[in-house]
Amino acid sequence: MSDGPSRARAAADTLGLAYEVTRHGPVRSLAEAAVAGGVDPAAVVKTLVVRVAEGDYRFVLVPGDREISWPKLRALLGVSRMSMPTADVAREVTGYVRGTITPLGSTTAWPVVADASLVGEVSIGGGDHGVAMTVDAASLVEALGATVADVTDPA
């Protein structure tokens, strides 16, 4: 196990977030992650890293039943192009491997964009495979200083 779960919990503690850690075995899909975490698939938060410019990234928090709307996100950020980094670059800029990425405890505190549909109790990655943190969405958004906007479409 990596130190990711420790970093994520330490960051949540520093931010004053109330959370519950859930540990489960390997999951192969978002639906399996929802069952393992005891939440609705919409409450599973996917943390995506997007490259806005050279050396400039954003975390985008996406509900499990939705996907990024690239036109909406580009408009919000005022850019005409953006991309998803490779797995190696994502690890380099966050300290987490793909599938475990969370803004909590990232090696760089990149700005966060949270989709406006994130509400209620949600499950966000806990920094390692099979580890999640259940938190209140509004508290998470506030603690991270996230920009809240409609940046997704139904999956």
Secondary structure in CASP SS format (residue, H / E / C, confidence):
PFRMAT SS
TARGET T0000
AUTHOR 0000-0000-0000
METHOD secondary structure of the structure
MODEL  1
M C 1.00
S C 1.00
D C 1.00
G H 1.00
P H 1.00
S H 1.00
R H 1.00
A H 1.00
R H 1.00
A H 1.00
A H 1.00
A H 1.00
D H 1.00
T H 1.00
L C 1.00
G C 1.00
L C 1.00
A C 1.00
Y C 1.00
E E 1.00
V E 1.00
T E 1.00
R E 1.00
H C 1.00
G C 1.00
P C 1.00
V C 1.00
R C 1.00
S C 1.00
L H 1.00
A H 1.00
E H 1.00
A H 1.00
A H 1.00
V H 1.00
A H 1.00
G H 1.00
G C 1.00
V C 1.00
D C 1.00
P H 1.00
A H 1.00
A H 1.00
V E 1.00
V E 1.00
K E 1.00
T E 1.00
L E 1.00
V E 1.00
V E 1.00
R E 1.00
V E 1.00
A E 1.00
E C 1.00
G C 1.00
D E 1.00
Y E 1.00
R E 1.00
F E 1.00
V E 1.00
L E 1.00
V E 1.00
P E 1.00
G C 1.00
D C 1.00
R E 1.00
E E 1.00
I E 1.00
S C 1.00
W H 1.00
P H 1.00
K H 1.00
L H 1.00
R H 1.00
A H 1.00
L H 1.00
L H 1.00
G C 1.00
V C 1.00
S C 1.00
R C 1.00
M C 1.00
S E 1.00
M C 1.00
P C 1.00
T C 1.00
A H 1.00
D H 1.00
V H 1.00
A H 1.00
R H 1.00
E H 1.00
V H 1.00
T H 1.00
G C 1.00
Y C 1.00
V C 1.00
R C 1.00
G C 1.00
T C 1.00
I C 1.00
T C 1.00
P C 1.00
L C 1.00
G C 1.00
S C 1.00
T C 1.00
T C 1.00
A C 1.00
W C 1.00
P C 1.00
V E 1.00
V E 1.00
A E 1.00
D E 1.00
A C 1.00
S C 1.00
L C 1.00
V C 1.00
G C 1.00
E E 1.00
V E 1.00
S E 1.00
I E 1.00
G E 1.00
G C 1.00
G C 1.00
D C 1.00
H C 1.00
G C 1.00
V E 1.00
A E 1.00
M E 1.00
T E 1.00
V E 1.00
D E 1.00
A H 1.00
A H 1.00
S H 1.00
L H 1.00
V H 1.00
E H 1.00
A H 1.00
L H 1.00
G C 1.00
A C 1.00
T E 1.00
V E 1.00
A E 1.00
D C 1.00
V C 1.00
T E 1.00
D E 1.00
P E 1.00
A C 1.00
END
